[in-house]
Amino acid sequence: MNRREFLVTSSAAAGLLALPRFAMAADGTINLYSGSDANIIDFWNNTVLPAFKKAHPEAAVKVTDAGDNAGLHAIADRALAALKSKTDPQSDIFEAFNPRLPTGGIDAGLWVKFSAENIDGFATVNPLSVDSPYSLPYRGSQVLLAYDKTKLDPKDAPKTWEQLTAWIKANPGQFIYNRPDKGGSGGNFVRRAIHEANGRDPKKFTIDNFTADFANQALTPAWAILNDLAPSLYEKGAYTSGNTQSIQLLAQGVVTMTPVWSDQVLQALSQGVLPETTGLVQLTDLALCGDFSRMTVFTNGANKDAALKLAAFMLTKEIQEAIITELGGFPAVAWDHISDELRQKYADVIPTTIPTFPAGDWESNINDGWYRNVAPGISRT
């Protein structure tokens, strides 16, 4: 999953149009593809790779930007075809991907199944971060609510959906979220409304149970919730164009509260973009969504064994603590494998639960439905 944006999974044909040029794997270089933001790719190039090279002088890694999830999907489609034809897929590892795609990939044996037998440090992985034996988590983030403590006393900060919606209506113009297709903070606020409309049960939604009828049944009451809130939002129904703009409006004092990614807001606080008077709160009746980014390794990659060493290296204390200090993310290992200093410093944002929401058809239908039913007057461009 792209950390910032919830990207529509395009068809294989559409993805192939934007397929990045493959790097040749014959020289033993591990070919890693990423669909994440530039700061994540920078983290790999500037932090991970020098450290990995120091630990494994014989190793070489090339990080390539696949553009987005659709680009990764197209590469995975090609790798699946290469598996069937017993040819080189010219890719070894994805920095973050859902192994349930492409359909049939797991059954065909496209992805390595991770275990303590092939990954050093596997036992340290936080159970909260585990999604599939075919993906290995290495970093996480979750949407929180950030607010201005000079305007809202922390003891009065809303901690349930009912309290939050009551606060929004009692403080018109002081809350905003971004359009759901422009950033995950707003996208997960919308998903929290969907969860609220469906019994606060994230398990009701899976990547495989989408149907048009079920989507209409599940999403329609959520649009009613969001439409009810719209007149009380900033400018009586304005929405930002992304995660960063929401943080900027909070920093400028234009609004009092907005949903934010945990990693992005922690970085903004550490860099002084947001003042120390910024508070963070999570809903306790059901938290806002988040997720972990999980690596996948191709079974037919020319450098599979080396790619597994790289995947295991991401679980080391050095890299897991760098994810906290440099990215503001959550570690994928259990917090008792992180230093006492960092554990104490981030005690207030250590998650106890991280609800998730599937992508695929759900994603495109949520985005389309929100524009059609909640913000029909807003252009998607």
KEPA-373876 format. One record per residue (C-alpha): residue number from 1; residue in one letter; y, z, x. Coordinates in Angstrom, 3 decimals. Example, Ala and Ser with C-alpha at 12.3 -4.5 7.8 and 13.67 -1.06 7.14 Angstrom:
<sites>
1:A:-4.500:7.800:12.300
2:S:-1.060:7.140:13.670
</sites>
This chain:
<sites>
1:M:0.000:0.000:0.000
2:N:3.473:-0.813:1.202
3:R:5.158:2.533:1.693
4:R:8.487:1.538:0.167
5:E:7.877:-1.185:-2.367
6:F:5.163:-1.589:-4.981
7:L:4.420:-5.251:-4.376
8:V:2.739:-7.508:-6.875
9:T:-0.693:-8.633:-5.707
10:S:-0.421:-12.398:-5.837
11:S:-3.227:-14.835:-6.330
12:A:-5.074:-15.985:-3.257
13:A:-3.493:-19.405:-3.541
14:A:0.016:-17.972:-3.612
15:G:-0.759:-15.644:-0.738
16:L:-2.068:-18.428:1.437
17:L:1.282:-20.173:1.280
18:A:2.822:-17.266:3.166
19:L:-0.161:-16.566:5.395
20:P:0.993:-15.550:8.872
21:R:-0.261:-17.509:11.827
22:F:-3.488:-16.014:13.132
23:A:-3.602:-14.739:16.680
24:M:-6.644:-15.854:18.616
25:A:-9.094:-13.025:19.210
26:A:-11.059:-14.588:22.069
27:D:-9.168:-12.644:24.742
28:G:-10.358:-9.293:23.410
29:T:-7.014:-8.321:21.909
30:I:-7.273:-6.173:18.784
31:N:-5.479:-8.060:16.018
32:L:-3.812:-5.652:13.596
33:Y:-1.971:-6.868:10.519
34:S:0.556:-4.817:8.578
35:G:2.248:-5.330:5.229
36:S:4.482:-2.274:5.620
37:D:8.186:-1.825:6.302
38:A:9.830:-2.632:9.608
39:N:10.063:1.048:10.555
40:I:6.281:1.391:10.245
41:I:5.701:-1.673:12.415
42:D:8.203:-0.253:14.912
43:F:6.283:3.024:14.893
44:W:3.091:1.193:15.804
45:N:4.745:-0.879:18.520
46:N:6.931:1.843:20.042
47:T:4.869:4.999:19.566
48:V:1.229:4.244:18.795
49:L:0.530:1.364:21.151
50:P:1.982:2.935:24.340
51:A:0.028:6.125:23.644
52:F:-3.155:4.181:22.869
53:K:-2.742:2.121:26.027
54:K:-2.398:5.315:28.049
55:A:-5.587:6.711:26.534
56:H:-7.425:3.371:26.708
57:P:-5.987:1.309:29.603
58:E:-8.517:-1.438:28.975
59:A:-7.304:-2.027:25.419
60:A:-4.825:-4.602:24.158
61:V:-3.377:-4.656:20.641
62:K:-1.212:-7.182:18.836
63:V:0.608:-6.046:15.693
64:T:1.533:-8.847:13.282
65:D:3.693:-8.511:10.171
66:A:1.753:-10.015:7.259
67:G:4.878:-9.888:5.098
68:D:3.519:-7.840:2.202
69:N:0.352:-6.937:0.348
70:A:-0.058:-10.518:-0.836
71:G:-0.102:-11.669:2.785
72:L:-2.803:-9.140:3.626
73:H:-4.793:-10.166:0.568
74:A:-4.721:-13.788:1.716
75:I:-5.972:-12.797:5.177
76:A:-8.730:-10.719:3.577
77:D:-9.729:-13.705:1.432
78:R:-10.014:-15.801:4.552
79:A:-12.004:-13.090:6.317
80:L:-14.415:-12.933:3.377
81:A:-14.893:-16.684:3.608
82:A:-15.456:-16.310:7.367
83:L:-18.097:-13.648:6.701
84:K:-20.002:-16.026:4.470
85:S:-19.754:-18.860:6.993
86:K:-20.426:-16.533:9.960
87:T:-17.213:-17.523:11.715
88:D:-14.465:-15.468:13.366
89:P:-11.916:-14.129:10.835
90:Q:-9.365:-13.834:13.686
91:S:-8.344:-10.387:12.421
92:D:-9.770:-6.952:13.169
93:I:-7.875:-4.218:11.350
94:F:-5.341:-3.787:8.562
95:E:-2.779:-1.022:8.980
96:A:-2.913:-0.307:5.241
97:F:-4.985:-1.996:2.544
98:N:-7.192:-1.304:-0.464
99:P:-10.783:-2.322:0.355
100:R:-11.459:-2.966:-3.341
101:L:-9.685:-6.242:-2.673
102:P:-10.669:-8.980:-2.507
103:T:-13.096:-8.598:-5.386
104:G:-16.635:-8.578:-4.074
105:G:-15.593:-7.751:-0.512
106:I:-17.306:-4.374:-0.377
107:D:-20.548:-5.716:-1.874
108:A:-20.493:-8.588:0.606
109:G:-20.150:-6.151:3.523
110:L:-16.644:-7.184:4.560
111:W:-15.388:-3.685:5.424
112:V:-16.658:-1.070:7.869
113:K:-17.840:2.144:6.217
114:F:-16.153:5.037:8.029
115:S:-18.010:8.205:8.968
116:A:-18.286:10.819:11.694
117:E:-20.719:8.462:13.417
118:N:-18.118:5.801:14.152
119:I:-14.816:7.741:14.010
120:D:-14.021:10.647:16.314
121:G:-12.075:13.291:14.392
122:F:-13.404:12.130:11.031
123:A:-14.123:15.725:10.020
124:T:-10.420:16.628:10.304
125:V:-9.349:14.239:7.519
126:N:-7.635:15.964:4.587
127:P:-9.858:15.614:1.477
128:L:-6.693:14.886:-0.563
129:S:-6.235:11.684:1.409
130:V:-9.721:10.246:0.892
131:D:-10.007:7.325:-1.511
132:S:-12.931:5.200:-0.356
133:P:-15.466:5.354:2.484
134:Y:-14.266:1.877:3.416
135:S:-10.690:2.962:4.166
136:L:-9.465:5.545:6.662
137:P:-6.219:7.392:5.805
138:Y:-3.704:7.954:8.571
139:R:-0.337:8.780:6.916
140:G:0.938:9.767:3.500
141:S:4.058:10.231:1.434
142:Q:4.911:11.354:-2.078
143:V:7.861:11.021:-4.409
144:L:9.950:14.178:-4.811
145:L:13.203:14.973:-6.595
146:A:16.184:15.418:-4.282
147:Y:19.281:17.179:-5.598
148:D:22.664:18.527:-4.561
149:K:22.437:22.314:-4.251
150:T:26.232:22.628:-4.503
151:K:25.961:21.336:-8.079
152:L:22.535:22.625:-9.086
153:D:21.299:26.086:-8.152
154:P:17.755:25.851:-6.723
155:K:16.552:28.494:-9.188
156:D:17.574:26.123:-12.005
157:A:16.022:22.978:-10.512
158:P:13.581:21.461:-13.041
159:K:9.917:21.958:-12.221
160:T:8.263:20.285:-15.217
161:W:8.761:16.936:-16.927
162:E:10.124:18.697:-20.017
163:Q:12.649:20.606:-17.916
164:L:13.594:17.450:-16.018
165:T:14.257:15.332:-19.094
166:A:16.176:18.219:-20.686
167:W:18.322:18.503:-17.541
168:I:19.004:14.746:-17.482
169:K:20.195:14.816:-21.097
170:A:22.290:17.960:-20.531
171:N:23.956:16.366:-17.474
172:P:24.725:12.781:-18.465
173:G:25.517:10.407:-15.623
174:Q:24.055:12.678:-12.946
175:F:20.576:11.136:-12.574
176:I:19.488:7.685:-11.471
177:Y:16.302:5.949:-10.373
178:N:15.735:2.515:-8.897
179:R:14.173:-0.450:-10.628
180:P:10.382:-0.054:-10.358
181:D:9.800:-3.356:-8.581
182:K:12.474:-2.576:-5.972
183:G:11.100:0.655:-4.559
184:G:8.356:3.185:-5.013
185:S:10.587:6.173:-5.728
186:G:11.806:4.642:-8.991
187:G:8.438:3.004:-9.533
188:N:6.729:6.376:-9.402
189:F:9.313:7.942:-11.713
190:V:8.315:5.265:-14.224
191:R:4.649:6.021:-13.577
192:R:5.281:9.725:-14.175
193:A:6.611:8.773:-17.615
194:I:3.428:6.762:-18.175
195:H:1.327:9.757:-17.179
196:E:3.373:11.960:-19.520
197:A:2.727:9.561:-22.387
198:N:-1.000:9.588:-21.678
199:G:-1.912:13.239:-21.490
200:R:-0.887:13.743:-17.847
201:D:-4.237:12.380:-16.770
202:P:-4.015:10.013:-13.775
203:K:-7.768:9.374:-14.009
204:K:-7.179:7.304:-17.140
205:F:-5.920:4.466:-14.942
206:T:-8.082:2.627:-12.419
207:I:-7.780:-0.732:-10.729
208:D:-10.822:-1.936:-12.709
209:N:-10.029:-0.725:-16.224
210:F:-6.968:-2.849:-16.897
211:T:-6.966:-4.899:-20.069
212:A:-3.980:-6.302:-21.921
213:D:-4.834:-4.217:-25.000
214:F:-5.208:-0.971:-23.053
215:A:-1.974:-1.663:-21.153
216:N:-0.082:-2.224:-24.382
217:Q:-1.516:0.977:-25.837
218:A:-0.800:3.067:-22.731
219:L:2.584:1.684:-21.697
220:T:4.360:1.337:-25.051
221:P:4.953:5.094:-25.539
222:A:6.217:5.358:-21.948
223:W:8.875:2.730:-22.651
224:A:10.018:4.894:-25.567
225:I:10.383:7.905:-23.239
226:L:12.412:5.925:-20.712
227:N:14.582:4.321:-23.398
228:D:15.347:7.787:-24.720
229:L:16.585:8.809:-21.256
230:A:18.566:5.640:-20.523
231:P:21.893:6.627:-22.195
232:S:21.961:9.837:-20.116
233:L:21.501:8.080:-16.773
234:Y:24.288:7.135:-14.377
235:E:26.689:4.728:-16.093
236:K:24.647:5.078:-19.295
237:G:21.678:3.113:-18.034
238:A:22.299:1.855:-14.517
239:Y:19.464:1.551:-12.000
240:T:19.710:1.217:-8.234
241:S:18.345:-1.759:-6.345
242:G:16.097:0.307:-4.092
243:N:15.116:3.620:-2.553
244:T:17.911:3.577:0.023
245:Q:20.672:2.994:-2.517
246:S:19.480:5.988:-4.543
247:I:19.759:8.212:-1.470
248:Q:23.214:6.785:-0.721
249:L:24.488:7.676:-4.185
250:L:23.171:11.222:-3.747
251:A:24.748:11.494:-0.286
252:Q:28.100:10.308:-1.667
253:G:28.010:12.887:-4.468
254:V:27.957:10.192:-7.134
255:V:24.832:11.680:-8.715
256:T:23.292:15.132:-8.551
257:M:19.610:14.183:-8.573
258:T:17.367:11.206:-7.852
259:P:13.692:10.535:-7.067
260:V:13.036:9.989:-3.338
261:W:10.123:9.296:-1.031
262:S:9.212:12.431:0.911
263:D:9.198:10.657:4.268
264:Q:12.453:8.818:3.638
265:V:14.335:11.912:2.488
266:L:13.057:14.032:5.384
267:Q:14.275:11.363:7.787
268:A:17.630:11.218:5.994
269:L:17.981:14.998:6.321
270:S:17.007:15.055:9.994
271:Q:19.448:12.238:10.780
272:G:22.331:13.782:8.854
273:V:22.446:11.002:6.263
274:L:21.963:13.723:3.647
275:P:23.666:17.112:4.047
276:E:21.819:20.389:4.535
277:T:22.812:21.269:0.982
278:T:20.220:18.793:-0.301
279:G:17.361:20.466:-2.167
280:L:13.869:19.112:-2.767
281:V:11.619:19.961:-5.682
282:Q:8.290:18.709:-7.032
283:L:7.118:18.869:-10.628
284:T:4.398:21.466:-11.119
285:D:2.924:20.317:-14.435
286:L:1.986:17.015:-12.792
287:A:3.520:15.891:-9.521
288:L:5.121:12.501:-9.098
289:C:2.846:9.905:-7.539
290:G:2.393:9.241:-3.889
291:D:-0.404:8.024:-1.734
292:F:-1.788:7.657:1.730
293:S:-1.782:4.508:3.795
294:R:-5.342:3.730:4.772
295:M:-6.672:1.475:7.507
296:T:-9.479:-1.000:6.933
297:V:-11.611:-2.624:9.650
298:F:-13.438:-5.925:9.258
299:T:-17.171:-5.828:9.943
300:N:-17.013:-9.391:11.241
301:G:-13.970:-8.952:13.460
302:A:-14.475:-10.060:17.053
303:N:-13.126:-6.724:18.273
304:K:-14.604:-4.366:15.687
305:D:-15.634:-1.649:18.153
306:A:-12.214:-1.599:19.803
307:A:-10.556:-1.549:16.374
308:L:-12.611:1.521:15.473
309:K:-11.334:3.255:18.617
310:L:-7.779:2.466:17.530
311:A:-8.464:3.778:14.022
312:A:-9.887:7.002:15.445
313:F:-6.892:7.369:17.761
314:M:-4.618:7.501:14.720
315:L:-6.246:10.813:13.753
316:T:-5.407:12.521:17.044
317:K:-3.002:15.449:16.998
318:E:-0.504:13.452:19.066
319:I:-0.199:10.665:16.503
320:Q:-0.540:12.834:13.391
321:E:2.336:15.050:14.550
322:A:4.400:11.970:15.433
323:I:3.915:10.778:11.855
324:I:5.600:13.993:10.728
325:T:8.371:14.152:13.339
326:E:9.181:10.445:13.672
327:L:8.372:9.065:10.218
328:G:8.804:12.151:8.051
329:G:5.397:11.386:6.592
330:F:2.463:13.573:5.666
331:P:-0.445:13.766:8.101
332:A:-3.795:12.388:6.997
333:V:-5.615:15.257:8.687
334:A:-5.691:18.718:7.143
335:W:-2.548:20.714:7.892
336:D:-4.528:23.357:9.790
337:H:-4.977:20.703:12.484
338:I:-1.176:20.501:12.886
339:S:0.834:22.909:15.041
340:D:1.983:26.199:13.507
341:E:5.610:25.240:14.144
342:L:5.420:22.048:12.111
343:R:3.300:23.646:9.419
344:Q:5.891:26.360:8.888
345:K:8.838:23.976:9.076
346:Y:7.486:21.740:6.305
347:A:5.807:24.422:4.190
348:D:7.962:23.572:1.136
349:V:6.800:19.965:0.966
350:I:3.125:20.293:1.902
351:P:1.397:18.754:-1.129
352:T:-1.394:20.469:-3.006
353:T:-2.022:17.425:-5.203
354:I:-0.988:13.793:-4.902
355:P:-1.497:11.820:-8.124
356:T:-1.943:8.097:-7.629
357:F:-1.634:5.002:-9.777
358:P:-3.607:1.768:-9.254
359:A:-1.989:-1.502:-8.270
360:G:-3.391:-4.901:-9.219
361:D:-2.732:-5.969:-12.818
362:W:-1.304:-2.548:-13.669
363:E:1.493:-3.071:-11.181
364:S:2.665:-6.423:-12.470
365:N:2.415:-5.313:-16.100
366:I:4.402:-2.134:-15.464
367:N:7.164:-4.079:-13.739
368:D:7.233:-6.831:-16.353
369:G:7.064:-4.335:-19.212
370:W:9.876:-2.193:-17.837
371:Y:12.262:-5.156:-17.604
372:R:11.260:-6.432:-21.010
373:N:11.313:-3.120:-22.876
374:V:13.621:-0.737:-20.978
375:A:16.149:-2.901:-19.152
376:P:16.165:-6.326:-20.812
377:G:19.766:-6.948:-19.770
378:I:19.092:-6.567:-16.038
379:S:18.267:-9.568:-13.876
380:R:15.199:-9.276:-11.673
381:T:16.878:-11.110:-8.798
</sites>
